Amino acid sequence: SSFVVESETDKIFKKDSLIFLVDYANDNLKIINYKSINNPEQIAQINLYQNVVNAIASKDNILFLSQRYSLNFWDINSAAFPDSVGRIPLLGDVYEIVIIDSLLFTCQNPGGLVIYNISNPLSPVLISSLSTSPEISQLEFISDYIIGGFWGGLKVINVGNPYVPQEVGFIPLQGSLGDVKTIDKYIRGDDVQSPKEK
């Protein structure tokens, strides 16, 4: 079975039996229930107000939606009736969101690596930031380390103590690795692979 949207999308996020899909043609984020895999059903939508979606993540029943100049929180406990429950104003964009336990890691431009405590996901608390100029736009984790990708290389950041993140390594590249992933003893991108640094 398939679900048709009227424009190309590069943001699809899955949680349990739900799919969150950005539909720029209709300026909304569609919420689709695919519990019945042969009969997916749109149950709700969130208006985007002509603002791009850069990243999506969730913790418990809270959806974190990063748009230009803001990080927005939606209560999706009742997914058919998403409820806007909070917002953090930003100076620019959040390129990626990663949630590990009670910590929310973001890469922002401007701002670099910015870390929030979301023990209470309705009230995130900023606990630290690290300027990474040029700003990283991707986050990949290896134990207590972040591999942060940007155009021109990779940065290795120790977040063993998330209150005091420290840049500990740098891997220069001609361009970008694209979608960075860690596999075994390698950091792998679209076209290049380089040994891990710690």
Disulfide bonds with the S-S distance in Angstrom:
none
